[in-house]
Amino acid sequence: MSAPLLLHSLSELRTILLCLLAAADARSVVEIGSESGAFTRELVAFASNRGGGVTTVEPRPAPAILELARTEPTLRLVEGRSPEALARVTAADAWIVDGDHNFWTVVHELDAALDLGEAAERPPLLVLHDVAWPCGRRDFYYDPEGLPSDAVHAHTFAQGVVPGEPGVVATGGIRGEGRFAVALREGGEQNGVLTAIEAVLARRPGLELAVIPVVFGVGVIWPADAPWADAVRDLLAPYAGLDLLDRLEQNRLRLYAHVLELQDALRRVDGARNRALGALQDRVDALEADNGALRLELARLKATA
């Protein structure tokens, strides 16, 4: 099986992320959003080797996650939507947040993680996915009806987003095609994952943020006074905010947007071809019907001659 064209899983950054968890001396991990389970498996192996465990919060767990939860005693699966499901979660050394990518959800997830850590006197390391384009400054919704109405921007399930365009496009671009919705406009108040992070940090002093600008952006948050803070800073220093990585990511996104445009053009060509073939088939069917009628008439004439 070929690899996916657009790399989007946190497992692509496994080396850096697992080193960060080790630097923070993390044994227990909460994962919000598991996708296909590729990175969940990495987390379970990491935590198991350190005598800890993983709690995965997922409203619609994939078969691989269900099987992993059945066979791995160090994995606890909490089925439900975040942030409501976090009421069934306890404090952890680290959190991996990759769930619904919108301001309201991310704010509540971060507050829940930080409140639990404060109550347990265990300040956590937090890793968040999709802090850069397209979700950094634009809400994405898997279930907009499940959110408070005042937390949802005007959105579309059908149209897409492309780099450099603050609105939406009718064809091409990254789009949900019924699976998720995107806010009609990029930027502004209470819009996007990075905007949510900044809002939480503004009212919670003593936290630091670094962004690795690849694979849609990974944000790392940690308490500045944690005993392991220097180790985390040192690990992130070569990657966070590196201009080269940002340019490579922008190039990757532009290339992928072009691929989507080509795919849409091919679909239009295929659609026109199929319509033409359908019209030709209809004509062939009509001619065959006429020929059949003529053959019957000829047989009748011969029989009466």
C-alpha positions as CSV (number, residue, x, y, z in Angstrom):
1,M,0.0,0.0,0.0
2,S,1.4,3.4,-0.9
3,A,2.0,6.1,1.8
4,P,-0.5,8.9,2.2
5,L,0.2,11.8,-0.1
6,L,-0.2,14.5,2.6
7,L,1.6,13.6,5.8
8,H,-0.5,14.8,8.7
9,S,0.0,12.4,11.6
10,L,2.0,13.3,14.7
11,S,3.8,10.0,14.2
12,E,5.8,11.8,11.6
13,L,7.4,13.7,14.4
14,R,7.7,10.7,16.8
15,T,11.5,11.1,17.3
16,I,11.2,14.7,18.6
17,L,7.9,14.2,20.5
18,L,9.0,11.0,22.4
19,C,12.3,12.8,23.3
20,L,10.3,15.6,24.7
21,L,8.2,13.3,26.8
22,A,11.3,11.6,28.1
23,A,12.9,15.0,28.9
24,A,9.8,15.9,30.9
25,D,10.1,12.5,32.7
26,A,6.5,11.7,31.6
27,R,5.1,8.3,32.5
28,S,1.4,9.0,32.2
29,V,0.0,10.5,29.0
30,V,-3.5,11.7,28.0
31,E,-4.1,11.7,24.2
32,I,-7.1,13.6,22.9
33,G,-7.8,12.4,19.4
34,S,-6.3,9.2,18.1
35,E,-7.1,9.1,14.3
36,S,-6.0,5.7,13.0
37,G,-4.0,4.9,16.1
38,A,-0.5,5.2,14.5
39,F,0.8,7.6,17.2
40,T,-1.2,6.0,20.0
41,R,0.7,2.8,19.5
42,E,4.0,4.8,19.8
43,L,2.7,6.4,23.0
44,V,1.7,3.1,24.5
45,A,5.1,1.6,23.9
46,F,6.8,4.6,25.4
47,A,4.7,4.8,28.5
48,S,4.8,1.0,29.0
49,N,8.6,1.0,28.9
50,R,8.6,3.7,31.7
51,G,6.1,1.9,33.9
52,G,3.2,4.2,33.0
53,G,0.2,4.3,30.8
54,V,-1.9,6.2,28.2
55,T,-5.4,7.4,28.3
56,T,-6.9,8.0,24.9
57,V,-10.0,10.2,24.5
58,E,-11.9,9.5,21.3
59,P,-15.6,9.8,20.3
60,R,-15.3,7.4,17.4
61,P,-12.4,5.1,18.0
62,A,-11.0,3.4,14.9
63,P,-10.9,-0.5,14.9
64,A,-7.1,-0.3,15.5
65,I,-7.7,1.7,18.7
66,L,-10.4,-0.7,19.9
67,E,-8.1,-3.6,19.3
68,L,-5.2,-1.8,21.0
69,A,-7.3,-1.1,24.1
70,R,-8.4,-4.7,24.2
71,T,-4.8,-6.1,24.1
72,E,-2.7,-3.4,25.8
73,P,-3.4,-3.2,29.6
74,T,-1.6,0.1,29.8
75,L,-4.0,1.8,27.4
76,R,-7.3,3.2,28.8
77,L,-9.9,4.2,26.2
78,V,-12.4,6.9,27.1
79,E,-15.1,7.1,24.4
80,G,-16.7,10.5,24.2
81,R,-16.3,14.0,22.9
82,S,-13.8,16.3,24.4
83,P,-14.0,18.4,26.5
84,E,-17.0,16.7,28.2
85,A,-15.2,13.4,28.3
86,L,-12.3,14.9,30.2
87,A,-14.5,14.7,33.4
88,R,-13.5,11.0,33.3
89,V,-9.8,11.7,33.0
90,T,-7.2,12.2,35.8
91,A,-4.0,14.3,35.9
92,A,-1.2,13.2,33.7
93,D,2.5,14.1,33.1
94,A,1.9,15.0,29.5
95,W,-1.0,15.7,27.2
96,I,-1.2,15.2,23.4
97,V,-4.0,17.4,22.1
98,D,-5.2,16.6,18.5
99,G,-8.9,16.6,18.7
100,D,-11.5,19.1,17.3
101,H,-9.5,22.0,15.9
102,N,-11.4,25.1,17.0
103,F,-11.0,27.9,19.6
104,W,-13.8,26.9,22.0
105,T,-12.8,23.2,22.2
106,V,-9.0,23.8,22.5
107,V,-9.5,26.5,25.3
108,H,-11.6,24.0,27.3
109,E,-9.1,21.2,26.7
110,L,-6.1,23.2,27.8
111,D,-8.0,24.5,30.9
112,A,-9.0,21.0,31.9
113,A,-5.4,19.7,31.5
114,L,-3.9,22.6,33.4
115,D,-6.5,22.5,36.2
116,L,-6.0,18.8,36.7
117,G,-2.2,19.3,36.8
118,E,-2.5,22.1,39.3
119,A,-4.8,20.1,41.6
120,A,-2.4,17.2,41.6
121,E,0.7,19.5,41.9
122,R,2.0,17.9,38.6
123,P,2.4,20.6,36.0
124,P,2.1,18.9,32.6
125,L,3.8,19.1,29.3
126,L,1.3,19.9,26.6
127,V,1.7,19.1,22.9
128,L,-0.9,20.4,20.5
129,H,-1.2,19.6,16.8
130,D,-2.5,21.9,14.0
131,V,-1.3,25.2,15.5
132,A,-0.2,26.5,12.0
133,W,-2.1,26.7,8.7
134,P,-4.8,25.9,8.1
135,C,-6.2,25.5,11.7
136,G,-4.0,28.0,13.5
137,R,-6.2,31.0,12.8
138,R,-9.3,29.3,11.4
139,D,-11.8,27.0,13.2
140,F,-12.5,23.5,11.9
141,Y,-15.5,21.6,13.2
142,Y,-16.3,17.9,13.2
143,D,-19.6,18.5,14.9
144,P,-20.6,22.2,14.9
145,E,-24.1,21.3,16.2
146,G,-22.5,19.9,19.3
147,L,-20.9,23.2,20.3
148,P,-22.5,26.2,21.9
149,S,-24.0,28.3,19.1
150,D,-22.0,31.4,20.1
151,A,-18.8,29.4,19.8
152,V,-19.3,28.6,16.1
153,H,-18.3,30.8,13.2
154,A,-20.2,30.8,9.9
155,H,-18.8,27.7,8.2
156,T,-19.1,25.3,5.2
157,F,-18.8,21.6,4.8
158,A,-18.4,21.8,1.0
159,Q,-15.9,24.6,0.2
160,G,-12.2,24.4,0.9
161,V,-9.2,26.5,2.0
162,V,-5.9,27.3,0.3
163,P,-2.8,29.0,1.5
164,G,-2.9,32.8,1.3
165,E,-6.7,33.0,0.9
166,P,-8.5,34.2,4.0
167,G,-11.9,33.1,2.6
168,V,-12.9,29.8,1.1
169,V,-12.8,28.4,-2.5
170,A,-15.5,26.6,-4.4
171,T,-13.1,24.1,-6.0
172,G,-9.7,22.7,-4.8
173,G,-8.2,23.3,-1.4
174,I,-8.4,21.3,1.8
175,R,-12.1,20.6,2.5
176,G,-14.2,18.3,4.5
177,E,-16.5,17.0,1.8
178,G,-19.1,16.3,4.5
179,R,-16.7,15.0,7.2
180,F,-15.8,18.4,8.7
181,A,-16.6,22.1,8.3
182,V,-14.3,25.1,8.0
183,A,-14.9,28.6,9.1
184,L,-15.7,30.9,6.2
185,R,-13.1,33.4,7.3
186,E,-9.5,33.1,8.6
187,G,-8.4,35.3,11.5
188,G,-10.2,37.5,14.0
189,E,-11.2,36.8,17.6
190,Q,-11.8,33.4,19.0
191,N,-10.8,31.7,15.7
192,G,-8.3,28.9,15.4
193,V,-6.0,26.6,17.5
194,L,-3.1,29.0,18.0
195,T,-5.5,31.8,18.9
196,A,-6.9,29.5,21.6
197,I,-3.5,28.8,22.9
198,E,-2.6,32.5,23.1
199,A,-5.8,33.2,25.0
200,V,-5.1,30.6,27.6
201,L,-1.5,31.7,28.1
202,A,-2.5,35.3,28.4
203,R,-4.4,34.5,31.6
204,R,-2.1,31.8,32.9
205,P,1.3,33.3,33.6
206,G,4.4,31.1,33.9
207,L,3.8,29.0,30.8
208,E,6.1,28.9,27.7
209,L,5.2,28.1,24.1
210,A,7.3,26.9,21.2
211,V,6.1,26.0,17.8
212,I,7.6,23.5,15.4
213,P,6.4,24.8,12.0
214,V,6.0,21.5,10.2
215,V,3.2,18.9,9.5
216,F,0.5,21.6,10.1
217,G,2.4,22.9,13.1
218,V,3.1,21.4,16.6
219,G,2.9,23.6,19.6
220,V,4.6,22.7,22.9
221,I,3.6,24.3,26.2
222,W,5.4,23.8,29.5
223,P,5.7,25.5,32.9
224,A,8.7,27.8,32.9
225,D,9.7,26.7,36.4
226,A,9.3,22.9,35.9
227,P,12.4,21.0,36.9
228,W,12.7,19.7,33.4
229,A,12.0,23.0,31.6
230,D,15.6,23.5,30.6
231,A,15.8,20.1,29.0
232,V,12.6,20.8,27.0
233,R,13.9,24.2,25.8
234,D,17.2,22.7,24.7
235,L,15.4,20.0,22.7
236,L,13.1,22.5,21.0
237,A,15.8,25.1,20.3
238,P,16.9,23.6,16.9
239,Y,13.4,23.3,15.6
240,A,11.1,26.0,17.1
241,G,10.5,28.9,14.8
242,L,13.2,27.8,12.4
243,D,12.7,29.8,9.1
244,L,13.9,26.9,6.9
245,L,11.3,24.5,8.4
246,D,8.6,27.1,7.9
247,R,9.6,27.6,4.2
248,L,9.6,23.9,3.6
249,E,6.1,23.6,5.1
250,Q,4.8,26.4,3.0
251,N,6.2,24.8,-0.1
252,R,4.6,21.4,0.9
253,L,1.3,23.1,1.3
254,R,1.4,24.9,-2.0
255,L,2.4,21.7,-3.8
256,Y,-0.5,19.8,-2.1
257,A,-3.0,22.6,-3.0
258,H,-1.8,22.3,-6.6
259,V,-2.4,18.6,-6.5
260,L,-5.9,19.1,-5.2
261,E,-6.5,21.6,-8.1
262,L,-5.4,18.9,-10.6
263,Q,-7.5,16.3,-9.0
264,D,-10.6,18.6,-9.3
265,A,-9.8,19.3,-12.9
266,L,-9.5,15.6,-13.6
267,R,-12.8,15.0,-11.9
268,R,-14.4,17.6,-14.2
269,V,-12.8,16.0,-17.3
270,D,-14.0,12.6,-16.1
271,G,-17.4,14.0,-15.5
272,A,-17.6,15.6,-19.0
273,R,-16.3,12.4,-20.5
274,N,-18.8,10.2,-18.7
275,R,-21.6,12.5,-19.7
276,A,-20.5,12.3,-23.4
277,L,-20.2,8.5,-23.1
278,G,-23.6,8.4,-21.5
279,A,-25.1,10.4,-24.4
280,L,-23.4,8.2,-26.9
281,Q,-24.7,5.1,-25.2
282,D,-28.2,6.5,-25.2
283,R,-27.8,7.1,-28.9
284,V,-26.6,3.6,-29.5
285,D,-29.4,2.2,-27.4
286,A,-31.9,4.2,-29.5
287,L,-30.4,3.0,-32.8
288,E,-30.4,-0.6,-31.6
289,A,-34.1,-0.2,-30.7
290,D,-34.8,1.3,-34.2
291,N,-32.9,-1.6,-35.8
292,G,-34.8,-4.1,-33.8
293,A,-38.1,-2.5,-34.9
294,L,-36.9,-2.6,-38.6
295,R,-35.9,-6.2,-38.3
296,L,-39.4,-7.1,-37.0
297,E,-41.0,-5.1,-39.8
298,L,-38.9,-6.9,-42.3
299,A,-39.7,-10.3,-40.9
300,R,-43.4,-9.4,-41.0
301,L,-43.2,-8.3,-44.7
302,K,-41.4,-11.5,-45.7
303,A,-44.0,-13.6,-43.9
304,T,-46.8,-11.9,-45.8
305,A,-45.1,-11.9,-49.2
